[in-house]
Amino acid sequence: MGRVLTPKARRTRGRILEAALGLFADRGYEATTMRDVAREAGASLGLAYRYFASKEEFALALYARLAEESEEWARDRLAGGTVAERFEAAMLAKLDQVSSHRGPLAALLTRALDPNSSTSALAEGTAEVREKMGGVFLEVVRSASDAPRERQARELATVLYGVHLAIILYWFHDKTQDARATRELVGSVGEMLRY
């Protein structure tokens, strides 16, 4: 959304977004309508469309929020260490971050993997999110105590961004308590990075 919102408008938009994400988790993405979202949010259908022109925009808003939170985390909390240590810290923080959004993200997963969807992980509509998350992994590499030269740092950051997506996909299928298996996978990737 390109315009500046008043505090009241931000709260209203947030309420509508949370209603949509809750419905996606409960009913699934495809089964949820904009009318359902408006009703759940206690808003008119017109107001829901004012803030979100389509259901896809809810997914993009969630992705953008998560990417901004990741950027903030990297800027404020990522300090010192090797590439491997910093990658592990970033991934464990990411797992903690997404754990409360598991239901909505799972409901959106088929759309994220569909190359014809505007909310696909590699679609034009998600380019800004990819750029932000790519920046997080560039920061992981670039400021590490064992950081490679700039060109290699950029290449490694791109690889780590892809590994991060694979780990998140694995996390969706992880049924272990507190995503123990995924956390162990992060540790294994860290061990590989140490070599």
Salt bridges, closest charged atoms under 4 A:
GLU18 OE2 - ARG65 NH2 2.57
GLU30 OE2 - ARG111 NH1 3.36
ASP36 OD2 - ARG27 NH1 2.96
ASP36 OD1 - ARG39 NH1 3.36
GLU56 OE2 - ARG111 NH2 2.98
GLU71 OE1 - LYS132 NZ 3.41
GLU88 OE2 - ARG194 NH1 2.81
ASP96 OD1 - ARG183 NH2 2.61
GLU139 OE2 - ARG86 NH2 3.92
GLU150 OE2 - ARG142 NH2 2.57
GLU150 OE2 - ARG154 NE 3.04
GLU155 OE2 - ARG151 NE 3.39
GLU184 OE2 - ARG180 NE 3.46
GLU191 OE2 - ARG194 NH1 3.36
